[in-house]
């Protein structure tokens, strides 16, 4: 209990890792395996997935779990649905409905799934999570106990117990797991657009491991281990393409997932590691098959509702865009001027520069600005000398009131310009060469940022506007 309380009470800043695709049946992840990240708070995903299976003959087994013969072939389309929501940037929970449209006596099955994020890096690094999946068992009305299978459809051959010696039943209703995911920034430049990489390794019970004694169901299983990798390609501020490969404990699956501002489509090639048996009978579990999914991601706290995919944060070194300080009379000012050098009508003030420094100035009644120990008029120093820093005023994107994209989100001007105290803000990044600031106690994802327009003049930008 104390551990759970500590996990939920911590104030760690939410990580900026790549937006993960929707799995076939269990919320965010790769194709069929979970990852360590979770959906952001209040983000909702709804997913519909399916695949077509065609086999010439179908293996049949008796109550002992032994193959008893081969029945007629089966051509059928299987489909599933899932709904997931992010909770407090710490957890993800949802419901799954499987065997949609299945007219067999086993009917539909439903389930619950969830995952708690124990740790996720702010930038690159390794994240950890624990989770579980609970799926109800189908019923065929004959008094026997059955088990849900990994492909979602009801199957009368999968039983909770068998009478044969050495054949264990399938205990797949509850599947608990632990998972770690490494997030890395890819190579940006050349032929590839901005990209990120993720590598996942996990271990689980239940559906991740059950059924290993049944050759038609799980030959060559990995005893509960699963793994996957993904390349996340940013195709602009509104879209992302993810290419994936995984081993879900039984099958090797590959696929691609395209996300355009929360509207998602995906295609998968499932079970490509299995070969069709040479005897001429086929198993749905061992035959390669094509699948697809469609999904939508909704963010109720954003205008337009649809969630925009995000990439990993790119934090540029300070030395790239911040020039060296100009002469000490402009930036490094710690000594007050002699009283006789300041006009009697001058009013003391200060200016917050884009370097994050407050410097003292004096304003005369005629609007002249005096700086430095000698209270020299700034007008007399220009154009050869000016305040330090980079500012947005001359930039076309500022002059045209354009929406800016920062850390994967849209930000737009919200109020008139105003002065600000540098002691109340902290630099959080850079946009088009201009430093970006937020208040000291701001948490990611940022809702408000501040852009320096001119020395002492700042513009507030708010998150959540459509371009």
C-alpha positions as CSV (number, residue, x, y, z in Angstrom):
1,X,0.0,0.0,0.0
2,X,2.8,2.4,0.9
3,X,4.5,1.7,-2.5
4,X,1.3,2.4,-4.4
5,X,0.8,5.6,-2.5
6,X,4.3,6.8,-3.2
7,X,3.9,6.1,-6.9
8,X,0.8,8.1,-7.3
9,X,1.9,11.0,-5.0
10,X,5.2,11.7,-6.7
11,X,5.4,15.0,-8.7
12,X,7.7,13.9,-11.4
13,X,7.3,15.7,-14.6
14,X,5.5,13.7,-17.3
15,X,7.9,12.3,-19.8
16,X,8.2,13.4,-23.4
17,X,8.5,10.1,-25.2
18,X,7.1,9.2,-28.6
19,X,3.4,8.6,-29.1
20,X,2.9,4.9,-29.2
21,X,0.4,3.1,-31.6
22,X,-2.7,1.3,-30.6
23,X,-2.5,-2.5,-30.1
24,X,-5.0,-4.8,-31.6
25,X,-7.0,-5.4,-28.4
26,X,-5.4,-3.8,-25.3
27,X,-4.8,-0.1,-25.5
28,X,-1.5,1.5,-26.4
29,X,1.6,-0.5,-27.3
30,X,3.0,-2.2,-30.4
31,X,1.0,-4.7,-32.3
32,X,0.2,-7.2,-29.5
33,X,2.7,-6.4,-26.7
34,X,2.5,-3.6,-24.1
35,X,5.1,-1.0,-23.5
36,X,6.2,1.0,-20.4
37,X,4.5,4.3,-21.4
38,X,0.9,5.1,-20.8
39,X,-1.7,7.4,-22.4
40,X,-1.5,11.0,-21.2
41,X,-4.2,12.1,-18.7
42,X,-7.7,12.0,-20.1
43,X,-6.6,10.9,-23.5
44,X,-9.0,8.3,-25.0
45,X,-8.4,5.8,-27.8
46,X,-11.0,3.7,-29.5
47,X,-9.8,0.9,-31.7
48,X,-11.3,-1.6,-34.1
49,X,-9.1,-4.4,-35.5
50,X,-9.6,-7.5,-37.5
51,X,-7.9,-10.3,-39.6
52,X,-9.0,-12.9,-42.1
53,X,-8.2,-16.6,-41.6
54,X,-8.6,-19.3,-44.2
55,X,-7.6,-22.9,-43.6
56,X,-8.2,-26.0,-45.7
57,X,-8.6,-28.4,-42.7
58,X,-8.9,-27.8,-39.0
59,X,-7.2,-29.8,-36.4
60,X,-9.6,-31.2,-33.7
61,X,-8.7,-32.5,-30.2
62,X,-10.6,-34.5,-27.6
63,X,-11.1,-33.9,-23.9
64,X,-7.7,-35.3,-23.1
65,X,-6.0,-32.7,-25.3
66,X,-4.9,-35.2,-27.9
67,X,-5.4,-34.7,-31.6
68,X,-8.4,-36.7,-32.6
69,X,-8.7,-35.8,-36.3
70,X,-9.2,-33.1,-38.8
71,X,-12.4,-31.3,-39.5
72,X,-13.6,-29.2,-42.5
73,X,-11.8,-26.0,-43.4
74,X,-12.8,-22.6,-42.2
75,X,-12.8,-19.2,-43.8
76,X,-13.7,-16.5,-41.4
77,X,-13.1,-12.8,-40.6
78,X,-12.4,-12.1,-36.9
79,X,-12.7,-8.7,-35.3
80,X,-12.2,-7.0,-31.9
81,X,-12.8,-3.6,-30.3
82,X,-11.1,-1.8,-27.4
83,X,-11.5,1.5,-25.5
84,X,-8.7,2.9,-23.4
85,X,-8.1,6.1,-21.3
86,X,-5.1,7.7,-19.6
87,X,-5.3,8.4,-15.9
88,X,-3.2,11.1,-14.2
89,X,-0.2,10.6,-16.6
90,X,0.5,7.5,-14.4
91,X,-1.8,4.8,-15.6
92,X,-3.9,3.5,-18.5
93,X,-7.1,1.4,-18.3
94,X,-9.7,0.1,-20.7
95,X,-12.1,-2.5,-21.9
96,X,-11.8,-5.0,-24.7
97,X,-14.6,-6.8,-26.6
98,X,-13.5,-9.7,-28.7
99,X,-15.1,-12.0,-31.2
100,X,-17.3,-9.2,-32.6
101,X,-19.8,-10.7,-35.0
102,X,-18.9,-14.2,-34.1
103,X,-22.0,-16.5,-34.5
104,X,-20.5,-19.5,-32.8
105,X,-22.0,-20.8,-29.6
106,X,-19.0,-19.4,-27.6
107,X,-20.3,-15.9,-28.3
108,X,-18.4,-12.7,-27.5
109,X,-15.9,-12.4,-24.8
110,X,-15.0,-9.1,-23.0
111,X,-12.2,-8.1,-20.8
112,X,-10.4,-5.3,-18.8
113,X,-6.8,-4.2,-19.1
114,X,-4.6,-1.7,-17.3
115,X,-1.0,-0.6,-16.8
116,X,0.8,1.5,-14.2
117,X,3.9,3.5,-15.2
118,X,6.5,3.0,-12.5
119,X,9.2,5.1,-14.2
120,X,9.6,6.8,-17.6
121,X,12.5,9.0,-18.6
122,X,12.0,12.7,-19.2
123,X,14.1,12.4,-22.4
124,X,16.1,9.4,-23.6
125,X,16.3,6.4,-21.2
126,X,14.5,3.3,-20.0
127,X,11.0,3.2,-18.6
128,X,9.3,0.5,-16.5
129,X,5.6,-0.5,-16.0
130,X,3.5,-3.3,-14.6
131,X,0.1,-4.3,-15.9
132,X,-2.5,-6.9,-16.5
133,X,-5.2,-8.2,-18.8
134,X,-8.3,-10.0,-17.7
135,X,-10.5,-11.7,-20.4
136,X,-13.6,-13.7,-19.7
137,X,-13.8,-17.3,-20.8
138,X,-16.2,-18.3,-23.5
139,X,-19.1,-20.7,-22.8
140,X,-20.3,-23.4,-25.1
141,X,-23.1,-24.6,-22.9
142,X,-21.8,-28.1,-22.3
143,X,-20.6,-27.7,-18.7
144,X,-16.9,-27.7,-19.5
145,X,-14.5,-24.8,-18.6
146,X,-12.9,-23.0,-21.5
147,X,-10.2,-20.4,-21.8
148,X,-9.7,-17.3,-24.0
149,X,-7.1,-17.5,-26.7
150,X,-4.4,-15.0,-27.8
151,X,-6.1,-14.2,-31.2
152,X,-9.4,-13.1,-29.6
153,X,-11.9,-15.5,-31.2
154,X,-13.7,-18.2,-29.2
155,X,-12.3,-21.7,-29.6
156,X,-13.8,-24.8,-28.1
157,X,-10.4,-26.6,-28.2
158,X,-8.9,-24.3,-25.6
159,X,-9.9,-25.6,-22.2
160,X,-9.1,-24.7,-18.6
161,X,-8.3,-28.4,-18.0
162,X,-7.8,-31.7,-19.9
163,X,-8.1,-35.3,-18.8
164,X,-5.0,-36.5,-20.5
165,X,-1.8,-37.0,-18.5
166,X,0.9,-34.4,-19.0
167,X,-1.4,-32.0,-20.8
168,X,-2.1,-28.9,-18.6
169,X,-5.1,-26.8,-19.1
170,X,-4.9,-23.2,-20.4
171,X,-4.9,-20.6,-17.6
172,X,-5.2,-17.5,-19.6
173,X,-8.0,-15.5,-18.0
174,X,-5.7,-13.3,-16.0
175,X,-2.4,-12.2,-17.6
176,X,0.0,-10.1,-15.4
177,X,3.2,-8.7,-16.7
178,X,6.2,-6.4,-16.2
179,X,7.7,-4.5,-19.1
180,X,10.7,-2.2,-19.8
181,X,11.1,0.1,-22.8
182,X,14.2,1.9,-23.9
183,X,13.5,5.3,-25.7
184,X,16.2,6.7,-28.0
185,X,16.4,9.6,-30.3
186,X,17.1,8.4,-33.9
187,X,19.3,10.0,-36.5
188,X,17.7,13.2,-37.7
189,X,18.8,14.2,-41.2
190,X,19.6,12.6,-44.5
191,X,16.9,10.5,-46.1
192,X,14.9,10.0,-42.9
193,X,12.7,12.6,-41.2
194,X,13.0,13.3,-37.5
195,X,12.7,9.9,-35.8
196,X,12.8,8.1,-32.5
197,X,13.5,4.4,-31.6
198,X,12.0,2.2,-28.9
199,X,13.0,-1.2,-27.7
200,X,10.7,-3.3,-25.4
201,X,11.3,-6.4,-23.3
202,X,8.8,-7.9,-20.9
203,X,7.7,-11.0,-19.1
204,X,4.2,-12.2,-18.3
205,X,2.0,-15.1,-17.3
206,X,-1.5,-16.1,-18.4
207,X,-2.0,-15.4,-22.1
208,X,1.7,-14.6,-22.6
209,X,2.7,-18.2,-21.6
210,X,-0.3,-20.6,-21.4
211,X,-0.9,-23.4,-23.9
212,X,2.6,-24.4,-24.5
213,X,1.7,-28.1,-24.4
214,X,-0.7,-27.9,-27.3
215,X,1.2,-28.2,-30.6
216,X,-1.6,-26.7,-32.7
217,X,-1.7,-23.6,-30.4
218,X,1.8,-22.7,-29.2
219,X,4.7,-24.5,-30.7
220,X,8.0,-22.8,-29.9
221,X,6.6,-20.5,-27.3
222,X,9.0,-18.3,-25.3
223,X,7.9,-19.2,-21.7
224,X,6.3,-15.8,-21.1
225,X,8.9,-13.5,-22.6
226,X,8.0,-11.0,-25.2
227,X,9.9,-8.3,-27.0
228,X,9.5,-5.6,-29.7
229,X,11.0,-2.7,-31.4
230,X,9.6,0.4,-33.3
231,X,10.8,3.2,-35.5
232,X,8.7,6.4,-35.0
233,X,8.9,8.8,-37.9
234,X,7.7,12.3,-37.5
235,X,6.0,13.5,-40.7
236,X,5.3,17.1,-39.6
237,X,3.5,18.5,-36.6
238,X,0.3,16.6,-37.3
239,X,1.3,13.1,-38.3
240,X,3.6,10.1,-37.4
241,X,4.4,6.8,-39.0
242,X,5.5,3.9,-36.8
243,X,7.1,0.7,-38.2
244,X,7.1,-2.2,-35.8
245,X,8.3,-5.8,-35.3
246,X,7.6,-7.9,-32.2
247,X,7.5,-11.4,-30.7
248,X,4.5,-11.7,-28.4
249,X,5.6,-14.9,-26.8
250,X,4.4,-17.1,-29.6
251,X,4.3,-15.2,-32.9
252,X,6.5,-12.8,-34.8
253,X,4.4,-9.9,-36.0
254,X,5.4,-6.9,-38.2
255,X,3.3,-3.9,-39.0
256,X,3.0,-0.2,-39.7
257,X,0.8,2.4,-38.1
258,X,0.0,5.9,-39.4
259,X,-1.4,8.6,-37.1
260,X,-2.7,11.8,-38.6
261,X,-3.8,14.1,-35.8
262,X,-5.4,11.3,-33.8
263,X,-6.9,9.4,-36.8
264,X,-5.1,6.1,-37.1
265,X,-4.8,3.3,-39.5
266,X,-2.6,0.2,-39.3
267,X,-1.7,-2.9,-41.2
268,X,-0.1,-6.1,-39.8
269,X,1.4,-9.3,-41.0
270,X,0.8,-11.8,-38.2
271,X,2.6,-15.1,-37.2
272,X,5.1,-14.9,-40.0
273,X,7.4,-17.3,-38.1
274,X,5.1,-20.3,-38.5
275,X,5.1,-22.7,-41.4
276,X,2.0,-24.5,-42.6
277,X,2.1,-28.2,-41.6
278,X,3.2,-30.5,-44.4
279,X,0.3,-32.9,-43.7
280,X,-2.1,-30.5,-45.3
281,X,-4.1,-29.5,-42.2
282,X,-3.8,-25.9,-40.9
283,X,-4.1,-24.2,-37.6
284,X,-5.4,-20.6,-37.3
285,X,-2.6,-20.0,-34.8
286,X,0.2,-21.2,-37.0
287,X,-0.8,-19.7,-40.3
288,X,0.5,-16.3,-41.4
289,X,-2.4,-13.8,-41.9
290,X,-3.0,-10.2,-42.7
291,X,-4.6,-7.8,-40.2
292,X,-5.6,-4.2,-39.9
293,X,-6.9,-1.7,-37.4
294,X,-8.5,1.7,-37.4
295,X,-8.4,3.9,-34.3
296,X,-9.1,7.4,-33.0
297,X,-7.3,9.3,-30.2
298,X,-9.3,12.0,-28.4
299,X,-7.9,14.7,-26.1
300,X,-10.9,16.4,-24.3
301,X,-8.7,19.2,-23.0
302,X,-7.5,20.3,-26.5
303,X,-9.5,22.3,-29.0
304,X,-10.7,20.1,-31.8
305,X,-10.6,17.0,-29.5
306,X,-8.2,15.0,-31.7
307,X,-4.8,14.3,-30.2
308,X,-1.7,15.3,-32.1
309,X,1.1,12.7,-32.1
310,X,4.3,13.8,-30.3
311,X,8.0,13.0,-30.8
312,X,10.7,12.9,-28.2
313,X,11.9,16.3,-27.0
314,X,14.9,17.8,-28.9
315,X,16.8,20.1,-26.5
316,X,19.4,22.1,-28.3
317,X,22.6,23.1,-26.4
318,X,22.5,26.6,-25.1
319,X,25.8,27.5,-26.8
320,X,24.3,27.1,-30.3
321,X,21.8,29.9,-30.2
322,X,22.8,32.2,-27.4
323,X,25.5,34.6,-28.4
324,X,28.3,35.6,-26.1
325,X,27.5,38.6,-23.8
326,X,28.3,42.0,-25.3
327,X,30.4,44.6,-23.4
328,X,30.0,44.6,-19.7
329,X,28.1,47.9,-19.7
330,X,25.1,46.1,-21.3
331,X,24.8,42.7,-19.6
332,X,27.0,42.5,-16.5
333,X,25.8,45.4,-14.5
334,X,26.1,45.1,-10.7
335,X,27.2,48.6,-9.7
336,X,24.7,51.5,-9.4
337,X,25.7,54.7,-11.2
338,X,26.9,57.7,-9.3
339,X,24.0,59.9,-8.2
340,X,25.2,62.8,-10.3
341,X,25.2,60.7,-13.5
342,X,21.5,59.9,-13.3
343,X,19.1,62.7,-14.3
344,X,16.8,63.8,-11.5
345,X,13.7,62.8,-13.6
346,X,14.9,59.2,-14.2
347,X,12.9,56.4,-12.8
348,X,14.6,53.1,-11.9
349,X,13.3,49.9,-13.5
350,X,14.6,46.6,-14.9
351,X,14.5,44.6,-18.2
352,X,14.3,40.9,-18.5
353,X,16.4,39.7,-21.4
354,X,16.0,36.5,-23.5
355,X,19.2,35.3,-21.8
356,X,17.2,34.9,-18.6
357,X,18.8,37.9,-16.8
358,X,17.3,41.0,-15.2
359,X,19.3,44.1,-15.8
360,X,18.7,47.5,-14.2
361,X,17.8,50.5,-16.3
362,X,16.5,54.1,-15.8
363,X,13.7,55.8,-17.8
364,X,13.6,59.5,-18.2
365,X,10.5,61.7,-18.5
366,X,11.0,61.9,-22.2
367,X,11.2,58.1,-22.6
368,X,14.9,57.8,-22.9
369,X,16.5,54.5,-21.6
370,X,19.7,54.7,-19.6
371,X,21.9,51.7,-19.0
372,X,25.2,50.8,-17.4
373,X,27.2,52.2,-14.5
374,X,27.4,55.6,-16.3
375,X,23.7,55.8,-17.0
376,X,24.4,56.1,-20.7
377,X,21.5,56.6,-23.2
378,X,20.8,53.4,-25.1
379,X,20.0,55.5,-28.1
380,X,23.6,56.8,-28.2
381,X,25.0,53.3,-28.2
382,X,22.9,51.9,-31.1
383,X,23.4,50.4,-33.6
384,X,26.8,49.3,-32.6
385,X,25.7,48.1,-29.1
386,X,22.4,46.6,-27.9
387,X,20.9,44.2,-25.4
388,X,22.0,40.6,-25.5
389,X,19.8,37.7,-26.7
390,X,17.7,36.5,-29.6
391,X,14.1,37.9,-29.9
392,X,11.0,37.1,-31.9
393,X,10.1,40.6,-33.2
394,X,11.8,40.4,-36.6
395,X,10.7,36.8,-37.2
396,X,8.0,36.2,-39.9
397,X,6.2,33.6,-37.8
398,X,5.7,36.2,-35.0
399,X,4.7,39.0,-37.3
400,X,2.2,36.8,-39.1
401,X,0.7,35.6,-35.7
402,X,1.3,32.0,-36.7
403,X,0.7,29.0,-34.5
404,X,4.0,27.6,-33.3
405,X,4.6,23.9,-32.6
406,X,6.6,23.3,-29.4
407,X,7.2,19.8,-27.9
408,X,4.6,18.3,-30.3
409,X,1.8,20.7,-29.4
410,X,0.3,23.8,-30.9
411,X,0.7,27.2,-29.1
412,X,-0.9,30.4,-30.1
413,X,-0.7,34.1,-29.0
414,X,-3.3,34.7,-26.2
415,X,-2.8,38.2,-24.9
416,X,-1.0,41.5,-25.6
417,X,2.7,41.8,-24.9
418,X,3.8,42.6,-21.3
419,X,7.0,42.8,-19.1
420,X,8.1,39.9,-17.0
421,X,10.5,39.2,-14.1
422,X,13.3,36.8,-15.1
423,X,13.3,35.5,-11.5
424,X,9.9,33.9,-12.1
425,X,10.6,32.0,-15.3
426,X,12.9,29.2,-16.5
427,X,14.1,28.4,-20.0
428,X,12.5,25.1,-21.3
429,X,13.7,25.0,-24.9
430,X,14.1,26.9,-28.2
431,X,11.9,27.7,-31.2
432,X,13.4,28.9,-34.5
433,X,16.5,30.2,-32.7
434,X,14.4,32.1,-30.0
435,X,14.5,30.9,-26.4
436,X,11.3,29.6,-24.9
437,X,10.4,30.0,-21.2
438,X,7.8,28.8,-18.7
439,X,7.1,29.6,-15.1
440,X,9.3,28.0,-12.5
441,X,6.8,25.5,-11.2
442,X,5.3,24.5,-14.6
443,X,4.8,20.8,-15.3
444,X,5.0,19.0,-18.6
445,X,3.0,18.8,-20.8
446,X,3.3,22.6,-20.8
447,X,0.1,24.6,-21.1
448,X,1.6,28.1,-21.3
449,X,5.0,29.3,-22.6
450,X,6.6,32.8,-22.9
451,X,8.5,34.1,-26.0
452,X,10.8,37.2,-25.7
453,X,9.7,39.7,-28.4
454,X,12.1,42.5,-27.6
455,X,14.3,43.2,-24.5
456,X,11.8,43.6,-21.6
457,X,8.8,42.7,-23.8
458,X,7.3,39.2,-23.8
459,X,4.4,37.4,-25.5
460,X,2.3,34.7,-23.8
461,X,1.4,31.6,-25.9
462,X,-1.2,29.0,-24.8
463,X,-1.5,25.4,-25.8
464,X,-4.5,23.7,-27.4
465,X,-5.4,25.7,-30.5
466,X,-5.9,24.1,-33.9
467,X,-3.7,25.4,-36.7
